[in-house]
Amino acid sequence: KKLHSKRATLQDCYRIYLMTQLLPHFERCLVRDESDECLAIKHNFSDKLRVICCSLSKLAKALEGVIDEERIQSNGEFWIKADYDDDLKELRTRLDDLEDEANRIYKSVDKEICREQKEDKSVVKLESSGQGFVFKLTRKNEKCIRNNDKYFEVKNSTKKDGFRFANKALRKLNENYVSVREEYEKLQSDLAKDIIADTAKYSETIKDLEILLTYLDVMVGLATTCLLPSIPYIRPKLLPKGSGKISLKQVRHPCLELQDNISYIPNDVSFDSETGKFFFIT
């Protein structure tokens, strides 16, 4: 739906990419058993899934080449690979340089505070966001810089788990960082539109996959339910279309039966078009 309505994001494209990576393993599970009983699975699922996998393999390769998976794993940010575009690469280099400089400032501050506090281990942490970088101390250790003119507190209304602060060097760096990052994100947003548009071309195939997996999910759920109870279920006898009759004997409810401390009494249900009518109102 997001692809059709043009509301999809790079994160949605990445989720589609992850799905394409799982499909071949899923397909192999379906075709692992070649017994005669599995012909129905082959006809209804595995053959169709193979066609879908083949179609989506091109999309998977394309997304793999543009989505920066390393950035997702390290920062949780959904970015395009820098080498996808020359201008983007230049901006990413500037951001990386600023991040390196922030780390150098951080190490210097941490070393100084550790020396003053006679601590062997690091006591300061460096946090980053779209608004730049801040240092962080625990509330227990904040007193060591509370009256130090070199540092000032950075207020954060959403995070109360420590004392966040900065110095003049970090504040100046943040001004530059925010400016470059805004430029980077604007360019990336424009590039992402093309990537999302290319992904949307596969929306019908993705829809076919959704229908197939939904069908399979129902079948697996039904099969699992049939195997679990002590009293097995039986396959109903299907009458010709238009017979106008439904006769259910000792009807049970699989979901209720699986719940603890539930006693469900089976019932008989009979519908016949010659003796009455039953209406579904939705």
Secondary structure, DSSP 8 states (H G I E B T S, - for coil): -TTTTT---HHHHHHHHHHHHHHHHHHHHHTS--SGGGHHHIIIIIHHHHHHHHHHHHHHHHHHTTB-HHHHHHH----B-GGGSHHHHHHHHHHHHHHHHHHHHHHHHHHHHHHHHT-SS---EEEEETTEEEEEE-TTTGGGTTT-TTEEE---SS--SSEEEEEHHHHHHHHHHHHHHHHHHHHHHHHHHHHHHHHHTTHHHHHHHHHHHHHHHHHHHHHHHHHSSSS---------TT--EEEEEEE--HHHHHSTT-----EEEEEETTT-------
